[in-house]
Amino acid sequence: MVAPRANWKGYIKFGEVTCPVALYTAASSSERISFHRLNRKTGNRVKREFVDSESGEPVQADDQVKGYEIEGGRYVVLEPEEVAAVVPESDKTLKIEAFIPCSQIDTTYFDKPYYLAPDNMGGEAFALLRDGMAKAKVAAIAKTVLFRRLRTVLIRAHGKGLVAATLNFDYEVRSSKEAFQELPDLKIEGEMLELAEHIIRTKKGSFDPGDFDDRYEAAVAELVKAKIEGRALPKKKLPVASKPGDLLKALRESAGVNASKSKSKRQAANANKGARRQKESSSSSKSKQAATSRRTG
């Protein structure tokens, strides 16, 4: 097997300790099924071409330049050397600025994961950082220039190495208020909540990424195979959303509870609660009577 190629090499620094490290891509889409774009009439592949929006004439790569639109049809032109001049200078060092509890990590900000491994003679310092973070259950916040941008990176202990995730900038993450502002204020309680909790308890498990299949990839592969063999795939039935009036029924079916049993359990629970209250009230009354008798005696 060919050894993976590092995407970036540099140093990680915590306090006065510096360790050479290498960064490797942890996730890749290269294994996904890919398509070519074809001319439906001829079956030939088509190619993308940049053309002038007014003249319609093709524009060669050397004649293309970046532009920032300031108003309709007007642009500030930025030459390649001008863009290169504003790229932050890099000292190839991941400077750890703080250690934070893993429980405080908001995964909404995660961008792309990388594996971080020691490079050359940095094994001991690397292991010290890894084991120290694992024992303290913390992650490290570091900054460095990666791929032309100053990036904030979250570093965590991961098996024998470290995993580093570039973080989205604050302006890139949309506020959850916008997504949830139309949600009504509902309070679920009673049997519905009890059934939901029961279903959750019976479905508890552990995370194993091998258990999850890319159904789209599998479906596309099956579609390609069916087209080659000249057969059609059966149409799938779409799921039907539970109606508000059917939600309790669906919960009971999911939990394997019928309506009569559920009603009986609630009645029994209420009866038990009533008996306990009555017993407590009777006990309290007797205690008061005994105390009164002692005072009068």
DAUR-V684288 format. One record per residue. N is the residue number from 1. RES is the residue in one small letter. SS is DSSP state (H for helix, E for strand, C for the rest). OMEGA is omega as a letter, one per 40 degrees, with the letter a starting at -180 (* if undefined). Layout:
{{N RES SS OMEGA} {N RES SS OMEGA}}
This chain:
{{1 m C a} {2 v C i} {3 a C a} {4 p C a} {5 r C a} {6 a C i} {7 n C a} {8 w E i} {9 k E a} {10 g E a} {11 y E i} {12 i E a} {13 k E i} {14 f E a} {15 g C i} {16 e C i} {17 v E i} {18 t E a} {19 c E i} {20 p E a} {21 v E i} {22 a E a} {23 l E a} {24 y E i} {25 t E a} {26 a C a} {27 a C a} {28 s C i} {29 s C a} {30 s C a} {31 e C i} {32 r C i} {33 i C i} {34 s C a} {35 f C i} {36 h C i} {37 r C a} {38 l E i} {39 n C a} {40 r C a} {41 k C a} {42 t C a} {43 g C i} {44 n C i} {45 r E i} {46 v C a} {47 k C i} {48 r C a} {49 e C i} {50 f C a} {51 v E i} {52 d C a} {53 s C a} {54 e C a} {55 s C a} {56 g C a} {57 e C i} {58 p E i} {59 v C a} {60 q C a} {61 a H a} {62 d H a} {63 d H i} {64 q C a} {65 v C i} {66 k E i} {67 g E i} {68 y E a} {69 e E i} {70 i E i} {71 e E a} {72 g C i} {73 g C i} {74 r E a} {75 y E i} {76 v E a} {77 v E a} {78 l E a} {79 e C a} {80 p H a} {81 e H i} {82 e H i} {83 v H a} {84 a H a} {85 a H a} {86 v C i} {87 v C a} {88 p C i} {89 e C a} {90 s C i} {91 d C i} {92 k C a} {93 t E i} {94 l E a} {95 k E i} {96 i E a} {97 e E a} {98 a E i} {99 f E a} {100 i E i} {101 p E i} {102 c H a} {103 s H a} {104 q H a} {105 i C i} {106 d C a} {107 t H i} {108 t H a} {109 y H a} {110 f E i} {111 d E a} {112 k E a} {113 p E i} {114 y E i} {115 y E a} {116 l E a} {117 a E i} {118 p E i} {119 d C a} {120 n C a} {121 m C a} {122 g C a} {123 g H a} {124 e H i} {125 a H i} {126 f H a} {127 a H i} {128 l H i} {129 l H a} {130 r H a} {131 d H i} {132 g H i} {133 m H a} {134 a H a} {135 k H a} {136 a H a} {137 k C i} {138 v E i} {139 a E a} {140 a E i} {141 i E a} {142 a E i} {143 k E i} {144 t E i} {145 v E i} {146 l E i} {147 f C i} {148 r C a} {149 r E i} {150 l E a} {151 r E i} {152 t E a} {153 v E i} {154 l E a} {155 i E a} {156 r E i} {157 a E a} {158 h E a} {159 g C a} {160 k C a} {161 g E i} {162 l E i} {163 v E a} {164 a E i} {165 a E i} {166 t E a} {167 l E i} {168 n C i} {169 f C a} {170 d H a} {171 y H a} {172 e H a} {173 v C a} {174 r C i} {175 s C i} {176 s H i} {177 k H a} {178 e H a} {179 a H a} {180 f H a} {181 q C a} {182 e C a} {183 l C i} {184 p C i} {185 d C a} {186 l C i} {187 k C a} {188 i C i} {189 e C i} {190 g C a} {191 e H a} {192 m H a} {193 l H i} {194 e H i} {195 l H i} {196 a H i} {197 e H i} {198 h H i} {199 i H i} {200 i H i} {201 r H a} {202 t H a} {203 k C a} {204 k C i} {205 g C i} {206 s C a} {207 f C i} {208 d C a} {209 p H i} {210 g H a} {211 d H a} {212 f C a} {213 d C i} {214 d C a} {215 r H i} {216 y H i} {217 e H i} {218 a H a} {219 a H i} {220 v H i} {221 a H i} {222 e H i} {223 l H i} {224 v H i} {225 k H i} {226 a H i} {227 k H i} {228 i H a} {229 e H i} {230 g C i} {231 r C a} {232 a C i} {233 l C i} {234 p C i} {235 k C a} {236 k C i} {237 k C i} {238 l C i} {239 p C i} {240 v C a} {241 a C i} {242 s C i} {243 k C a} {244 p H a} {245 g H a} {246 d H a} {247 l H a} {248 l H i} {249 k H i} {250 a H i} {251 l H i} {252 r H i} {253 e H i} {254 s H a} {255 a H a} {256 g C a} {257 v C i} {258 n C a} {259 a H a} {260 s H i} {261 k H a} {262 s H i} {263 k H i} {264 s H i} {265 k H i} {266 r H i} {267 q H i} {268 a H i} {269 a H i} {270 n H i} {271 a H i} {272 n H i} {273 k H i} {274 g H i} {275 a H i} {276 r H i} {277 r H a} {278 q H i} {279 k H i} {280 e H i} {281 s H i} {282 s H a} {283 s H i} {284 s H a} {285 s H i} {286 k H i} {287 s H i} {288 k H i} {289 q H i} {290 a H i} {291 a H i} {292 t H a} {293 s H a} {294 r H a} {295 r H a} {296 t H i} {297 g C *}}
